[in-house]
């Protein structure tokens, strides 16, 4: 899993438990936004199947549709929380 990049972020990287919980989806980065909310980011080219995995995962609650992050043109992002946390 690639949990670091040359992209700067004001957010902390998510703990390993979050990465493990959303497997087999593997974003390029997961930001911890606080209050149990996370932001998964994929650079181009991004695997569309990862978003489908998150949509179908009963432990994951998506907080909106996938979006193109302002700081990552051409990339993909999604915000989520883990159910039961």
C-alpha positions in Angstrom: 0.0 0.0 0.0 1.3 3.4 -0.9 0.6 5.7 2.0 2.9 8.5 1.1 3.4 10.7 -1.9 5.0 14.0 -3.0 1.6 15.7 -2.7 1.3 17.9 0.4 -1.7 17.7 2.7 -2.9 19.5 5.8 -4.5 16.3 7.0 -3.0 13.3 8.7 -2.7 10.0 7.1 -5.3 7.4 8.2 -4.3 4.7 10.7 -3.4 1.2 9.4 -6.8 -0.2 10.7 -8.7 2.0 8.2 -6.5 0.8 5.3 -7.1 -2.8 6.4 -10.9 -2.3 6.8 -11.4 -1.1 3.2 -9.4 -3.8 1.5 -9.4 -4.9 -1.3 -9.8 -1.2 -2.2 -6.3 0.4 -2.1 -6.3 4.2 -2.6 -3.1 6.1 -3.1 -3.7 8.0 0.1 -6.3 8.2 2.9 -6.5 11.4 4.8 -7.9 11.5 8.3 -10.2 14.5 8.3 -11.2 14.1 12.0 -14.4 13.1 13.7 -14.2 9.6 12.2 -14.3 11.0 8.6 -11.7 9.9 6.0 -10.9 11.0 2.4 -9.6 8.4 0.0 -7.6 9.7 -3.0 -6.5 8.0 -6.2 -4.1 9.6 -8.7 -4.5 8.9 -12.4 -5.1 6.3 -13.7 -7.4 5.3 -10.9 -9.1 1.9 -10.6 -12.9 2.5 -10.9 -13.5 -0.9 -9.2 -12.1 0.5 -5.9 -15.1 3.0 -5.7 -17.5 0.1 -6.4 -15.8 -2.0 -3.6 -16.4 0.9 -1.1 -20.0 1.4 -2.3 -20.8 -2.3 -1.6 -18.8 -2.6 1.7 -21.3 -2.8 4.6 -18.7 -1.4 7.0 -18.2 1.8 4.9 -20.6 4.7 4.7 -19.9 7.0 1.7 -20.6 10.7 2.6 -21.2 11.8 -1.0 -20.4 10.9 -4.6 -16.8 10.5 -5.9 -15.3 13.8 -6.9 -12.2 15.3 -8.5 -10.1 16.9 -5.7 -9.1 20.5 -6.3 -5.5 19.7 -5.3 -5.4 16.6 -7.6 -6.6 17.4 -11.1 -7.6 14.3 -13.0 -7.6 12.3 -9.8 -10.5 10.9 -7.8 -11.6 11.3 -4.2 -14.3 10.0 -1.9 -15.1 10.8 1.7 -16.4 8.1 4.0 -16.7 6.9 7.6 -16.5 3.4 9.0 -19.7 2.1 10.4 -19.6 1.0 14.1 -16.7 3.4 15.0 
